[in-house]
C-alpha cells in the first residue's frame, strides 16, 4: 500500500485527464466507505491476523452479505483510485501487485475460515470474494 501511495506522488501524470481523476476519486471514496462499513460490522471481532480468533462468529450481515472480504476490497479499490487520481502507471502496477497479494491472502484465509466455521462453505456459495455477483 505504501508503494502505491509513494509511486503515485513521485511518478504522477499531468492531471489533464479529468475523467481519470473523477473515476479515481469514485474508486477511492468507494474503498473508504466499504472499509468503514466492514470495520463497523466486525466491531470487536476485527483482528490483524487472518486466522479467526477463538470464539469468533462468522459475520454475514452488512457489507459481509455482499462480499466476503470487504476490508481487502477497500484497500484494493482505494489503491486503484489513488493510481488513477495521480494518473500514475507505476502506482497502478503496484495496485495490481497488491490486488494479487490480497487475492492470495484471502484464499489462504478462507482455508482457516472453513475449518473454524461449518457454515462457511454455504456462505462462499452465496457471497463472492471481492466483487458482488462477479468475483
TORMI-593140 format. One line per field, with one value per residue (C-alpha): x, y, z; residue in one letter; chain; residue number from 0. Coordinates in steps of 0.25 Angstrom, whole numbers. Layout:
! residues N
X [X,...] $
Y [Y,...] $
Z [Z,...] $
res [A,...] $
chain [A,...] $
n [NUM,...] $
This chain:
! residues 135
X [0,11,17,4,4,18,19,6,12,26,22,9,3,0,-14,-20,-30,-41,-49,-38,-37,-52,-52,-41,-48,-60,-52,-44,-57,-64,-52,-53,-68,-66,-55,-62,-74,-66,-59,-73,-79,-67,-67,-58,-56,-47,-32,-20,-17,-24,-27,-41,-39,-45,-59,-61,-74,-75,-81,-90,-98,-96,-85,-81,-95,-89,-75,-66,-54,-59,-46,-37,-47,-46,-31,-31,-41,-34,-21,-26,-33,-21,-13,-24,-25,-10,-10,2,5,15,5,-5,5,7,-8,-9,2,-6,-18,-11,-6,-19,-26,-15,-17,-32,-31,-21,-30,-42,-36,-36,-50,-55,-49,-54,-68,-76,-86,-74,-76,-90,-86,-76,-86,-95,-85,-74,-60,-58,-68,-83,-88,-75,-63] $
Y [0,9,7,11,24,27,23,31,44,42,37,45,49,63,63,67,55,59,46,38,47,46,31,30,39,30,17,23,28,15,8,17,14,-1,-1,7,-2,-14,-9,-5,-18,-26,-18,-25,-37,-30,-35,-32,-47,-55,-67,-65,-63,-74,-72,-63,-63,-63,-49,-50,-37,-23,-21,-36,-40,-34,-38,-48,-39,-24,-19,-25,-20,-6,-5,-10,0,11,7,7,20,26,22,28,41,43,37,28,15,11,13,5,-6,-6,-7,-19,-26,-22,-28,-41,-42,-39,-50,-60,-56,-57,-71,-75,-69,-76,-89,-85,-80,-93,-100,-90,-89,-101,-91,-84,-93,-89,-74,-76,-81,-69,-58,-54,-51,-37,-32,-35,-45,-45,-50] $
Z [0,3,-10,-17,-9,-11,-26,-29,-23,-29,-43,-45,-59,-63,-57,-71,-72,-63,-65,-60,-47,-45,-47,-37,-27,-28,-26,-15,-8,-10,-4,8,10,9,18,29,27,29,41,47,45,50,63,73,65,56,57,49,47,36,45,53,68,77,80,68,60,45,41,29,31,26,15,18,12,-1,-1,7,9,9,16,5,-5,1,0,-14,-18,-11,-18,-32,-29,-24,-36,-45,-37,-39,-53,-49,-57,-46,-35,-44,-46,-31,-29,-38,-29,-17,-22,-26,-12,-5,-14,-10,5,4,-2,9,20,14,18,32,32,26,38,48,43,38,31,23,10,9,11,0,-10,-7,-6,-15,-10,-15,-25,-22,-32,-41,-33] $
res [X,X,X,X,X,X,X,X,X,X,X,X,X,X,X,X,X,X,X,X,X,X,X,X,X,X,X,X,X,X,X,X,X,X,X,X,X,X,X,X,X,X,X,X,X,X,X,X,X,X,X,X,X,X,X,X,X,X,X,X,X,X,X,X,X,X,X,X,X,X,X,X,X,X,X,X,X,X,X,X,X,X,X,X,X,X,X,X,X,X,X,X,X,X,X,X,X,X,X,X,X,X,X,X,X,X,X,X,X,X,X,X,X,X,X,X,X,X,X,X,X,X,X,X,X,X,X,X,X,X,X,X,X,X,X] $
chain [A,A,A,A,A,A,A,A,A,A,A,A,A,A,A,A,A,A,A,A,A,A,A,A,A,A,A,A,A,A,A,A,A,A,A,A,A,A,A,A,A,A,A,A,A,A,A,A,A,A,A,A,A,A,A,A,A,A,A,A,A,A,A,A,A,A,A,A,A,A,A,A,A,A,A,A,A,A,A,A,A,A,A,A,A,A,A,A,A,A,A,A,A,A,A,A,A,A,A,A,A,A,A,A,A,A,A,A,A,A,A,A,A,A,A,A,A,A,A,A,A,A,A,A,A,A,A,A,A,A,A,A,A,A,A] $
n [0,1,2,3,4,5,6,7,8,9,10,11,12,13,14,15,16,17,18,19,20,21,22,23,24,25,26,27,28,29,30,31,32,33,34,35,36,37,38,39,40,41,42,43,44,45,46,47,48,49,50,51,52,53,54,55,56,57,58,59,60,61,62,63,64,65,66,67,68,69,70,71,72,73,74,75,76,77,78,79,80,81,82,83,84,85,86,87,88,89,90,91,92,93,94,95,96,97,98,99,100,101,102,103,104,105,106,107,108,109,110,111,112,113,114,115,116,117,118,119,120,121,122,123,124,125,126,127,128,129,130,131,132,133,134] $
